[in-house]
Amino acid sequence: MACIDPDGNLTRTAELILLALRTPAGAEVVAAETDLPLFRVRAALRELERGGLLTASGDQLFQITARGIRKLEA
């Protein structure tokens, strides 16, 4: 599942996940808030973290980065 399309735009799934992470949350909370399957959320979190759009803390809480916010606003 790609979170960024070939044109560099966020997919709807990525947008939903990043919006849910304006407040730090775990994968299970994000899945519940976005109504997406947990396996899809976990895959997207890994991809978005690799892209620098979110960060993960040691206790597996994820949070959107400044770069992620700019991407949402684009």
C-alpha positions in Angstrom: 0.0 0.0 0.0 1.6 3.2 -1.1 1.0 6.3 1.1 2.4 8.7 -1.5 1.2 8.5 -5.1 3.6 8.8 -8.1 3.0 12.5 -8.3 4.2 12.9 -4.7 0.7 13.5 -3.2 -0.5 11.8 -0.1 -3.1 9.0 -0.5 -6.4 9.4 1.4 -5.2 6.7 3.8 -2.0 8.6 4.6 -4.0 11.8 5.1 -6.3 10.1 7.6 -3.4 8.6 9.5 -1.4 11.8 9.6 -4.5 13.8 10.8 -5.1 11.2 13.5 -1.5 11.7 14.7 -1.7 15.4 15.5 -1.9 14.0 19.0 0.6 11.1 19.7 -1.1 7.7 19.5 -0.4 4.1 19.0 -1.3 2.0 16.0 -4.4 0.6 17.6 -5.8 4.0 18.4 -5.1 5.2 14.9 -6.8 2.2 13.4 -9.9 2.9 15.6 -10.0 6.6 14.8 -9.6 6.1 11.1 -11.7 2.9 10.8 -8.8 1.2 8.9 -7.6 -2.3 9.5 -4.7 -2.5 12.0 -2.5 -4.3 9.5 -2.9 -1.5 7.0 -2.3 1.2 9.6 0.9 -0.6 10.8 2.2 -0.8 7.2 1.4 2.9 6.5 3.1 4.0 9.8 6.3 2.2 8.7 6.2 3.9 5.3 5.3 7.3 6.7 8.1 7.1 9.2 10.6 6.1 6.5 9.5 9.2 4.6 10.0 11.5 7.6 6.4 12.3 7.9 6.0 11.0 11.4 8.2 9.8 14.2 7.9 7.0 16.7 8.9 7.1 20.3 10.3 4.2 22.3 6.9 3.4 23.7 5.5 3.0 20.1 3.6 6.3 20.1 3.6 7.9 16.7 3.4 11.7 16.0 3.3 13.7 12.8 6.4 15.7 12.1 6.7 19.3 10.8 7.4 17.8 7.3 4.2 15.7 7.7 2.2 18.8 8.5 3.5 20.6 5.5 2.7 17.7 3.3 -0.9 17.7 4.6 -1.2 21.4 4.0 0.1 21.1 0.4 
